[in-house]
Amino acid sequence: MRIELDNREKQLIHEYWYAASKDMQAQLLNMRRKTIDIAYEELQDLVGYLAAECNHCRSKKLAAELDELCDRLECEL
C-alpha cells in the first residue's frame, strides 16, 4: 500500500520506528518523495511503535504529534 506523508511525519517515523527496514529508511529520508510504500503488516508494526513512544514521551507537544500521526495511520489499516 502507498501512504502519503509530509516531511515532518516521515521524520517522526524515521526517528521512532527502530525496526524499519533499510528500504523503508531510504524512503523516509528521501524528502522529495511524498509517499511511502508499506505492507499492511509493517504498517501495523509502525503504529504499535509510534503508540508506545507516544505513551512514554515526556514532551506533551511531541506526544500530541505522535498521537495525531498514529490516528492518521490507523485510518489506513
N, C-alpha and C positions, 0 to 999 in steps of 0.2 A: 504494500500500500504506500501511497505517496501522501505526505503531510506537508502543508505549507507552514513555514515558521519564519519569524523575523530574526534578526541577528541577535537580539537580546535573549530570545528564547533558546536559540542554538547555543549561545554562550552558557546559559544556565545548565542546559542539558550536558554540554561538554564538561562542565566543571563538577557536576554532581552525579553523573552516571558513570561510576567507576568501572562497570563491566562492559562498556561499549566496545564493540569490535574495532579493529583498525580501520576498516572501511567506513564504519559509522563515524569514527573520529574525524576522518578525512572529510566526510560530508558536512559535519558540524563546523569544521574550521574553514570551509570554503564560504567566505562571506558574500560572494557574488551569487551563490546558489540560494534560492528562496524555498526549496523543498528538500525533504529527506525521504529516501526510500527505506521503509522499515517493515519487517514482518510482524504479523499480529502478535506472536509470542514475544518478540523483542519489545513491542510497544507495551505489553502488559508488564514486562520486567522494568522498563523505563518508568512507568507510572509508579510502580512499587518503590523504586529507588528514590524518586523525587518526593513521594509522600513521606517516606521515612526521614529524609533530610528535612523536609518541612516541619515535621513533628519535633525534631531535635534542634532546630535552628534557634539561635539566641536573638537574632535580629528580626524584629517584627516586620520590617519592610521586606526583607528577603523572604521571610516565611509567607508573606502575602503574595509575593511574586511567584514563588514555587507553588503555592496553593492554586493560584489562578491558572498557571501552566498545567498543573495536574488535572484540574477540572476540564480544561480545554482538550487535553489529550484523552481523557476518559470518554469524552463525547465521540472520539474516533473509534473506540472499542466496540 
